[in-house]
C-alpha cells in the first residue's frame, strides 16, 4: 500500500501549522511498523523555506 501526505496546509500559516513536525513525527510512529506501507510526504519547495524542508528531512530520519 502507498500513501501520500500533502503538507500544503502547513504553508498557510493558519493556527496549528506550527505543529507540522509533531504531525510528521506522529505519522512516523503510527505507520512505521506496517511493513507493506510506503508513504511520501510532499513539500512544495516554493511554499516552504529551505530550513523547513531540512527539518522535515530530520523528522523523517528513518526513510527507506
N, C-alpha and C positions, 0 to 999 in steps of 0.2 A: 504494500500500500504506500502511496505517496501523498504528501500534503504540502501545501504552500501557505506561508504566513505573510500576509500583506501588511507591512508596517506603516503604510502611508498615513494612517490615523494619527500616529505619533508626531508627524511633521506639522500638524495643525497648531500645536502649542495650546490646545484646549486643556482644561483641568484634567489631571490624571495622566497626561502624556509624559510627565517626568518619571512615571513608573514603567517605562518601556523595558528597562533592563530587568526589573523584577518580573515582569510578564515573561520575558525571554527565558529567564532562569527557571520560572515555573514550568514553562513548556519543556525545557530540558529534563527536569525532574520527572514529569509525568509521562513523557513519551520515550525517554532514552532506553528503557528496558524492553521495549517492543522490538524484537529483532527484525521484523519484516517491514518496519516503517521507515521511510526516508522522508525527511522534512526539510524544506528550504524556506528560509526567511528572506524576504525580498526588501532590500533597502534601496531607494532611489537616491543615487549619489548627487542629484541636483537638488534634492529636498533636504538632505541631511549633511551636516558638516563632516569633514574627514574624521574628527575626533569621535563623533557619534558612531560612525561606521567602525572605527577601530575598537571602540568599547564593545560594540556588538560582536565583533570577532573574538574578543576576550571572553565574553559571556558564553559564546559557543566554542569554547576551547576544545571540546571533545567532538569535533566534527569528524565525519567518516566519509 
